[in-house]
């Protein structure tokens, strides 16, 4: 009876881990979107200090804010937007810590994703540092872009952890044949990370509508652009990057670079689909990935044509989240789907296996 009770308790804890990791996926997406909204409504410097707001853990009144920072007038709405984002990010950090503590008892068991749990903890701590630097370095584009990439990395790690925990809790965590990652998969992932970075760079430098019209830019296929200034990564810090400090030709270069990156990513996804669409179990996931890319392109074009309304700009960030999730799921099913190995007496099974491995 005692053994049975312990087994029930263990199963319950494993289900808790699976559930918490899924909640982490959803919650991370929410935090990323709230962070995007904070930037879009110019609330990134709503509080001039960190981690508090004018020296308080909640937004203070105007008198206390003036006493704390005489040169930075309080804008209560923006300050609350910024603090809500910080509260949510802190809650996400606590969720990661809970997952690590709950999973520590299985850290030495075969198949338990302990390394992923620790990686997630390390990245979430790094994200906290980037959040602080975003404020103290006055929205320096390099830090803002890295902060976005860090948030999406947390999302990927949460999703991968959830998928691994599902396998572990179901008892299917034993080693089994895995498909190799081909160079094409590596190219797609590299281009996706690059495009996400370009998106963050475009946003943090306020280059979203640097080009009027699509597919041309300001009525030209190749307008006047300052690439060296637009992608000057060693620019000095400060005094304040709200609304950017770049001139029009530098912003145009950033916008065109983002468009070219989207084109390169689209071509690589097309090649990936053509190469692996007939691989076992991959059709729906590659279709999801291609669909997410298509939706994101449509939203991006709409943002340019509609002059970047807030709700559509936020939807573009949601599209990036969807694209990252779709890429992670496609990669998971390519990497971890079981490759058939059974051999039928007639030899048909062996033939099927060779055909399957031909896609690896």
Secondary structure as GFF3:
##gff-version 3
##sequence-region A 1 360
A	DSSP	alpha_helix	2	40	.	.	.	ID=ss1
A	DSSP	alpha_helix	62	68	.	.	.	ID=ss2
A	DSSP	alpha_helix	76	103	.	.	.	ID=ss3
A	DSSP	three_ten_helix	104	106	.	.	.	ID=ss4
A	DSSP	alpha_helix	114	136	.	.	.	ID=ss5
A	DSSP	alpha_helix	141	169	.	.	.	ID=ss6
A	DSSP	alpha_helix	183	204	.	.	.	ID=ss7
A	DSSP	alpha_helix	227	230	.	.	.	ID=ss8
A	DSSP	alpha_helix	248	276	.	.	.	ID=ss9
A	DSSP	alpha_helix	283	305	.	.	.	ID=ss10
A	DSSP	alpha_helix	310	336	.	.	.	ID=ss11
A	DSSP	alpha_helix	348	357	.	.	.	ID=ss12
###
